[in-house]
């Protein structure tokens, strides 16, 4: 957390003055640690409220999409992660 005009903010400037629990801070810390050692061959995809681990080499295109389209290639799915609420939408 950084100080910005007396407010606690995160890396993208969101006000955290309401505070996080120790469990929430720990979860975020663990996710950041995981990101540092995440294999470059895998990526995460969120769709319809489900979080999936994808492997690039199993999809038809190197970026994980189906050839000729913009859809994610389901052949790239290697695992579904349950228990982490998520949203595939954009800001």
PyMOL commands that set and color helices and strands:
alter all, ss='L'
color gray80, all
select helices_A, chain A and resi 22-37+56-58+74-76
alter helices_A, ss='H'
color red, helices_A
select strands_A, chain A and resi 2-4+7-9+42-47+50-55+77-81
alter strands_A, ss='S'
color yellow, strands_A
deselect
rebuild
show_as cartoon
